[in-house]
Every structure is written in structure tokens, then in C-alpha cells.
Amino acid sequence: MKLLLLCSGGLSTAMLLDRLKAEAARQQIPLQVEAHGLREYPALAAGFDVILLGPQVAHKAQQVTAGSGKPTAAIPALDYAVGNAANVLRLAQTLLGNAR
């Protein structure tokens, strides 16, 4: 799975990267994940399967979905705040499974 994380500038979602990679390895799920700022998604979206947004840009989910054509959702604020990689990974898998 190729996962694009978006937030205001790409820094706060970058903190989630290592946890997501570790959780995917623990579950033996192939994962490529990158974190970027919201403004970058039009140039990047084609290279990813699913897009997750940080809570601070959750209000842009519909715009990102329309602009990218990719399954998109906001990461729940609590999962984001505590870095619950298992829940975030499950959300991405659910979106991807629903899109296929």
C-alpha cells in the first residue's frame, strides 16, 4: 500500500511515519508512506493508493478526494494526537479495501 499523509506543512504527519512503518512491519503489511504539506498533493497523488489528512486539514478531505480521485479521509484527532499507528493503518486499509 502506498499511503500519502497530508497536513498543513508536512511536519506533524511526519512524526507519524516511523510509527506507521513499525506497525506495518509488525503486521507484515507492505507499506510505502510519505508525509507532505496539503499544497503538494496535486503533484503527488497519482503515485499513491490512499490519502490521509491530519485533523488540522480535515475540512479539506472532500476537496482532496475530488482533486485526486483517491480514497481520502481525515485521521481521527485522538489517533493522530497519540500516534495510534494501528488505528491509522486500519483506516487506510479500510479506505483502500472499499475503493477496490
Sequence and secondary structure as in RCSB ss.txt:
>XXXX:A:sequence
MKLLLLCSGGLSTAMLLDRLKAEAARQQIPLQVEAHGLREYPALAAGFDVILLGPQVAHKAQQVTAGSGKPTAAI
PALDYAVGNAANVLRLAQTLLGNAR
>XXXX:A:secstr
 EEEEEESSSHHHHHHHHHHHHHHHHTT   EEEEEEGGGHHHHGGG SEEEE GGGGGGHHHHHHHH S EEE 
 HHHHHHT HHHHHHHHHHHHHHH 
